[in-house]
Amino acid sequence: MEPTASPHPAPGPGAPHRRPDPHEAHHEPGHAHGSGHDHHHDDAGCAQVLDLDAQVFGGLLDQAVAVAVEHAPTPMRTVVDLGAGTGTGSRALARAFPDAGVVAVDADPAMLDRLRAGLAGTGLGDRVRTVEADLDAGWPDVGTADVVWASASLHHVADPARVLRDAHDALAPGGLLVVVEMTATSPVLPDDAAHADLAAHLASAMTHAGWNRYPDWTSYLVDAGLEVVDRREPTAVVPPGPDASRWAHATAARQREHLADHLAPADLAALDAVLAATALTHHDDTTDPADTTGPTPTHTIGARGGRIVWAARRPR
Ligand SMILES: C[S@@+](CC[C@H](N)C(=O)[O-])C[C@H]1O[C@@H](n2cnc3c(N)ncnc32)[C@H](O)[C@@H]1O
């Protein structure tokens, strides 16, 4: 773990924040197709990157869930996961709150299919239910919530202030809203010191390109009538290994393809080096992982990532 805050597009707590422009495109790192309001864009690629990210940065998810556990009210009956995607958060929340039901909300039926498939064999299936709903069309019928969780999803909605007001109203008094966003998505080369600015340059390029762009949500939470009780920025550097290689290959390929206009030659060269170093080690859908006839891969590329986590309570 790195103790320091990572570079990311959100200003600090005291800095002036920027209302998101509902007309700008919002993308996650690696999600480069269509606007944030096109819920059916590049489903397979998007889901693949989300799952890879969850695999590599499971420790960051654990830290975000720990924030929810620390501030959650009792009794815990219902968690609502807004923009649940492939269900990484839904499963972690179901495990963290063993007495609660989890309602996983998403506008994209393909994501929800994948989420339900991911419940198989986990023993969580009877406590996680899915609701297909577009948050832009209004608050879904999910009943009263003790925790509302929105991970990498709030910046996708057209009117986050309205969604947060609705979340406030859906929470039981004393209930908790947790907002999570991604920060500092960058591969780590073996000579990391020579690329000291790569993570910052990638973050800046992603912001300029409209990927994963979000404001500091603090004042939005306050405006929605919530009391901010926590804000943390965990970061992680995951050492080289098979998962880091697959993640780095997928991430660098998308960054190389879509951010070229926003990056300096040295940064593009670094991404090329990542692609070359991981060319033998990543597995895509056409690679048979059981095929051991090729050269034995050596893993040299790590993964740098981070999260920013807000927790806010509905006053009793
Ligand atoms: C980047 S993914 C995050 C998934 C998951 N929360 C995670 O952290 O891995 C964003 C998700 O929000 C969903 N989403 C975007 N806009 C939405 C909307 N207006 N209503 C409901 N879901 C939406 C997308 O379909 C996608 O699954």
The ligand as an ORCA input file, in Angstrom:
! r2SCAN-3c Opt
* xyz 0 1
  C     -18.128      1.490    -14.184
  S     -19.480      0.520    -13.866
  C     -19.293      0.229    -12.123
  C     -19.784     -1.112    -11.711
  C     -19.601     -1.477    -10.263
  N     -20.331     -0.590     -9.385
  C     -18.151     -1.522     -9.904
  O     -17.697     -0.725     -9.090
  O     -17.440     -2.399    -10.422
  C     -20.846      1.634    -13.942
  C     -22.169      0.932    -13.958
  O     -23.203      1.902    -13.818
  C     -24.265      1.548    -14.674
  N     -25.031      2.770    -14.986
  C     -24.600      3.847    -15.666
  N     -25.588      4.759    -15.774
  C     -26.664      4.233    -15.143
  C     -27.993      4.696    -14.925
  N     -28.395      5.879    -15.382
  N     -28.848      3.900    -14.259
  C     -28.443      2.702    -13.786
  N     -27.190      2.208    -13.968
  C     -26.323      2.967    -14.645
  C     -23.593      0.956    -15.887
  O     -24.482      0.127    -16.613
  C     -22.438      0.189    -15.250
  O     -22.788     -1.138    -14.968
*
